[in-house]
Amino acid sequence: MSDQIDRLLFLDDFELCLTGGCFACGLEADQMCVACGLCNCDRHDTCTREPSERTATPSGPPANSPPTSHDHR
């Protein structure tokens, strides 16, 4: 069983490498830093994003969304 898991992990890491990702930190190519294109294995202290590339983090569900089981409206 352990050999199967090791093979699956190897294949997953190999696919990441082939598609431009990083097997060491597990990021896929489209998850790399927007500013420098590097992964989480590198420091990003000086990386900055252009204002047009920043996205707002929503503070909650949209105003007209239906209530969920967690909403107590």
C-alpha positions as CSV (number, residue, x, y, z in Angstrom):
1,M,0.0,0.0,0.0
2,S,2.8,2.4,0.8
3,D,4.4,1.8,-2.6
4,Q,1.1,2.8,-4.3
5,I,0.9,6.0,-2.2
6,D,4.5,6.8,-3.0
7,R,3.9,6.3,-6.7
8,L,0.8,8.5,-6.7
9,L,2.7,11.3,-4.8
10,F,5.5,11.0,-7.3
11,L,3.1,11.2,-10.3
12,D,1.4,14.3,-8.7
13,D,4.7,16.0,-8.1
14,F,5.9,15.1,-11.6
15,E,2.7,16.6,-13.2
16,L,3.3,19.8,-11.2
17,C,6.8,20.1,-12.6
18,L,5.7,19.4,-16.1
19,T,2.9,22.1,-16.0
20,G,5.1,24.8,-14.4
21,G,4.2,24.2,-10.8
22,C,6.4,23.5,-7.8
23,F,6.4,20.0,-6.2
24,A,8.2,21.3,-3.1
25,C,5.4,23.6,-2.0
26,G,2.6,22.1,-4.0
27,L,1.6,25.2,-6.0
28,E,0.2,24.8,-9.5
29,A,1.4,27.2,-12.2
30,D,-1.6,29.4,-11.9
31,Q,-1.1,29.8,-8.2
32,M,2.3,31.4,-8.4
33,C,3.0,34.9,-7.1
34,V,1.3,37.5,-9.5
35,A,4.2,40.0,-9.0
36,C,7.2,37.8,-9.6
37,G,6.0,34.5,-10.8
38,L,7.7,32.5,-8.1
39,C,6.3,30.0,-5.7
40,N,6.1,29.8,-1.9
41,C,9.7,28.4,-1.7
42,D,10.9,32.0,-2.3
43,R,10.5,35.1,-0.1
44,H,8.1,37.7,-1.4
45,D,9.0,40.7,0.9
46,T,9.4,43.1,-2.0
47,C,6.6,41.8,-4.3
48,T,3.9,44.3,-5.0
49,R,0.8,44.0,-7.2
50,E,-0.6,46.7,-9.4
51,P,-3.9,48.1,-8.1
52,S,-5.8,46.7,-11.1
53,E,-4.6,43.2,-10.2
54,R,-5.8,43.3,-6.6
55,T,-9.2,41.8,-5.8
56,A,-11.4,42.8,-3.0
57,T,-12.1,40.2,-0.4
58,P,-15.8,39.9,0.2
59,S,-16.9,40.5,3.7
60,G,-19.9,38.2,3.5
61,P,-22.6,36.8,1.1
62,P,-24.1,39.2,-1.5
63,A,-27.0,41.2,-0.1
64,N,-29.6,39.4,-2.3
65,S,-28.3,35.8,-1.6
66,P,-30.7,33.4,0.0
67,P,-30.1,32.7,3.7
68,T,-28.2,29.6,4.5
69,S,-28.6,27.3,7.5
70,H,-25.9,29.4,9.2
71,D,-27.6,32.7,8.7
72,H,-29.8,33.9,11.6
73,R,-31.8,36.6,9.8
